[in-house]
Amino acid sequence: MVLSLCFSSDEGSISRSRPLGLAGTFVLNEQDGKTRLISRNRFRLPRLQDRIGMIPMEPGSLVMERKMLRGIRERAERLAAA
């Protein structure tokens, strides 16, 4: 599978896109001296069978995404404290 990345340093975001209409963005949002990493994903699923197949995958995807973001936060906080 091919993954394309697009970096936008002036906005603090990274976008990624994959075949089959899958795309995602990571955005760094700084506010009140704190930085939030926001992850957004989009899926273009034109066929009904693809949309139905996504239903059982969505909860697992959300759990994995949350775990990934928490891991990034823990590593960033450890690095900042060192």
C-alpha positions in Angstrom: 0.0 0.0 0.0 1.3 3.5 -0.8 1.0 6.3 1.8 1.5 9.9 0.7 2.4 12.6 3.3 2.0 16.4 3.0 3.7 18.6 5.6 2.5 22.1 6.3 5.0 23.6 8.8 3.3 27.0 8.9 0.0 25.5 10.1 1.6 22.7 12.2 -0.2 19.9 10.4 0.6 16.7 8.5 -1.9 15.1 6.1 -1.7 11.6 4.8 -3.7 9.9 2.1 -3.9 6.3 0.9 -5.6 4.6 -2.0 -9.3 3.6 -1.7 -10.4 7.1 -0.4 -8.7 6.9 3.0 -7.2 10.1 4.3 -6.1 11.5 7.7 -4.6 14.6 9.2 -2.5 15.3 12.3 -2.8 18.9 13.6 -0.7 20.5 16.4 -2.9 23.1 18.1 -1.2 25.4 20.6 -3.4 27.3 23.1 -2.7 28.8 26.5 0.8 27.4 26.6 -0.4 23.8 25.9 -0.2 21.9 22.7 -2.8 19.4 21.5 -2.3 16.8 18.8 -5.5 16.3 16.9 -6.0 13.3 14.6 -8.8 13.2 12.0 -9.6 10.5 9.5 -11.9 10.4 6.5 -13.1 7.5 4.6 -14.8 7.6 1.2 -16.7 4.4 0.9 -19.0 4.5 -2.1 -20.1 0.9 -2.0 -22.7 -0.3 0.5 -20.8 -3.4 1.3 -17.7 -1.3 2.2 -19.8 0.9 4.5 -21.4 -2.1 6.2 -17.9 -3.7 6.6 -16.7 -0.5 8.4 -19.3 -0.8 11.1 -17.5 -3.5 13.2 -14.0 -2.0 12.4 -14.8 1.5 13.7 -14.8 0.9 17.5 -11.4 -1.0 17.2 -10.0 1.8 15.1 -11.0 4.4 17.7 -9.4 2.4 20.5 -6.1 2.0 18.5 -6.1 5.7 17.6 -6.6 6.8 21.2 -3.8 4.4 22.4 -1.5 5.9 19.7 -2.2 9.5 20.7 -1.7 8.7 24.4 1.6 7.0 23.6 2.7 10.1 21.7 1.7 12.3 24.6 3.5 10.2 27.2 6.7 10.3 25.1 6.5 14.0 24.5 5.9 14.7 28.2 8.9 12.5 29.1 11.1 14.3 26.6 9.9 17.7 27.9 10.6 16.8 31.5 14.2 15.6 30.8 
